[in-house]
Amino acid sequence: MVKGVKFFDHVDAGDPVEQARKYQADGADELVFYDITASHEGRQIMVDLVRRVMENIFMPLTVGGGIRTLDDATQLIQAGAEKVSINSAAVKNPKLLTEVARKFGRCATVLGLDANRVKGADGRERWEVFINGGRVPTGIDVLEWSKRAESLGAGEIVLNVMNADGTITGYDLEMTAAVSDAVRIPVVASGGAGSPQHMLEVLTIGHADAALAASIFHFETYTIGQTKQFLHEHGVAVRLV
């Protein structure tokens, strides 16, 4: 298990099986497991690791990274994943979202959307979709792709804002709110969590349906229990530990 900043400079953050067991004991609601270099390196999905993780936990697991075909998604679901998150392959082959949704339902079909704020030659900022672990720009607009993915069968979007990833300075509230307002399916905010306050902000100001965090939990800056208690005290409905 690793953690980086803006998708790069990764450092070791522990064994995924041990950490999964710990997060379940700590009261996490869901585990999101991304093999972040699988597409870039052309590797296969890590079915065996998913199976080992699921032998140790009972909470829902979303898995992404290296999923290229319906068979890949099927293997992960059979290994115990509740949802599969598709990013690069969905951009290259949008009908894959439809195929997965038809076989396993929209609730199991997640669009992993790696978004970046970039400036064009005209100096104007735009929100662009990236693939291959954030290494390859696509020229695709984030909001347009979000809406199209929903129409294709995605039942959830995990919005990974690359500019904020690992910075622990807060989520991208503007982009998260825009995506959340553009679609009717749940949007999970990802990238930038540095405190429970940041989670509160993205769930309220950012209109997100859920908040994903890594650094603050991996390196024990805050516990899941502390975070949930804070959100509960500020009016957010959470399952308390």
Backbone hydrogen bonds, N-H to C=O, Kabsch-Sander energy under -0.5 kcal/mol:
donor,donor_aa,acceptor,acceptor_aa,energy
3,K,11,V,-2.1
5,V,8,F,-2.9
6,K,165,D,-2.8
8,F,5,V,-1.8
11,V,3,K,-2.3
13,A,1,M,-3.8
14,G,1,M,-0.6
19,Q,15,D,-2.7
20,A,16,P,-2.3
21,R,17,V,-2.1
22,K,18,E,-2.1
23,Y,19,Q,-2.9
24,Q,20,A,-2.0
25,A,21,R,-2.0
26,D,22,K,-2.1
27,G,23,Y,-0.7
27,G,24,Q,-1.0
28,A,23,Y,-2.6
31,L,60,P,-2.5
33,F,31,L,-0.6
33,F,62,T,-3.4
34,Y,32,V,-0.6
35,D,33,F,-0.5
35,D,64,G,-2.8
36,I,34,Y,-1.4
38,A,35,D,-1.4
41,E,37,T,-2.6
42,G,38,A,-0.7
42,G,39,S,-0.5
43,R,38,A,-2.1
47,V,45,I,-1.3
50,V,46,M,-2.0
51,R,47,V,-2.5
52,R,48,D,-2.2
53,V,49,L,-2.5
54,M,50,V,-2.6
55,E,51,R,-1.1
56,N,53,V,-1.7
57,I,53,V,-0.8
62,T,31,L,-2.8
63,V,83,K,-2.0
64,G,33,F,-2.4
65,G,85,S,-0.7
68,R,66,G,-0.7
73,A,69,T,-1.9
74,T,70,L,-2.4
75,Q,71,D,-2.5
76,L,72,D,-1.8
77,I,73,A,-2.3
78,Q,74,T,-2.6
79,A,75,Q,-1.3
80,G,77,I,-1.2
81,A,76,L,-2.3
82,E,61,L,-2.2
83,K,61,L,-1.8
84,V,108,A,-2.6
85,S,63,V,-3.2
86,I,84,V,-0.6
86,I,110,V,-2.8
91,V,87,N,-1.7
92,K,88,S,-2.2
93,N,89,A,-2.7
96,L,93,N,-2.6
97,L,94,P,-1.3
98,T,94,P,-0.7
99,E,95,K,-2.4
100,V,96,L,-2.5
101,A,97,L,-2.3
102,R,98,T,-2.3
103,K,99,E,-1.6
104,F,100,V,-3.0
105,G,101,A,-1.8
108,A,105,G,-1.3
109,T,106,R,-1.6
110,V,84,V,-2.7
110,V,108,A,-0.7
111,L,156,E,-2.9
112,G,86,I,-1.8
112,G,110,V,-0.7
113,L,111,L,-0.7
113,L,158,V,-2.6
114,D,112,G,-0.6
114,D,130,F,-0.6
115,A,113,L,-0.8
115,A,160,N,-2.7
116,N,128,E,-2.1
118,V,116,N,-0.7
118,V,126,R,-2.7
120,G,124,R,-2.5
123,G,120,G,-2.0
126,R,118,V,-3.2
128,E,116,N,-2.7
128,E,126,R,-0.7
129,V,140,I,-2.4
130,F,114,D,-3.0
131,I,136,V,-2.6
135,R,131,I,-1.0
135,R,132,N,-0.9
136,V,131,I,-2.4
138,T,129,V,-1.9
142,V,127,W,-2.1
145,W,141,D,-2.4
146,S,142,V,-2.2
147,K,143,L,-2.1
148,R,144,E,-2.1
149,A,145,W,-2.8
150,E,146,S,-1.8
151,S,147,K,-1.8
152,L,148,R,-1.6
153,G,149,A,-1.1
153,G,150,E,-0.7
154,A,149,A,-2.4
155,G,106,R,-0.7
155,G,109,T,-3.0
156,E,109,T,-0.8
157,I,186,P,-2.2
158,V,111,L,-2.5
159,L,157,I,-0.8
159,L,188,V,-2.4
160,N,113,L,-2.6
160,N,158,V,-0.9
161,V,159,L,-0.9
161,V,190,S,-2.2
162,M,115,A,-3.1
162,M,160,N,-0.9
164,A,161,V,-1.1
165,D,161,V,-1.3
167,T,164,A,-2.1
170,G,192,G,-3.2
173,L,171,Y,-1.4
176,T,172,D,-2.2
177,A,173,L,-2.5
178,A,174,E,-2.1
179,V,175,M,-2.5
180,S,176,T,-2.7
181,D,177,A,-2.3
182,A,178,A,-1.1
183,V,179,V,-1.1
188,V,157,I,-3.3
189,A,187,V,-0.6
189,A,210,A,-2.6
190,S,159,L,-1.8
191,G,212,L,-0.5
199,M,195,S,-1.3
200,L,196,P,-2.4
201,E,197,Q,-2.4
202,V,198,H,-2.2
203,L,199,M,-2.0
204,T,200,L,-1.2
205,I,201,E,-1.2
206,G,201,E,-2.0
207,H,204,T,-0.7
208,A,202,V,-2.4
209,D,187,V,-2.5
210,A,187,V,-1.2
212,L,189,A,-3.1
217,F,214,A,-1.1
218,H,214,A,-3.5
219,F,215,S,-2.4
220,E,217,F,-0.9
221,T,216,I,-1.3
222,Y,216,I,-2.1
227,T,223,T,-2.1
228,K,224,I,-2.7
229,Q,225,G,-2.3
230,F,226,Q,-2.2
231,L,227,T,-2.2
232,H,228,K,-2.7
233,E,229,Q,-2.4
234,H,230,F,-0.9
234,H,231,L,-0.6
235,G,232,H,-1.6
236,V,231,L,-2.7
238,V,236,V,-0.7
240,L,238,V,-0.9
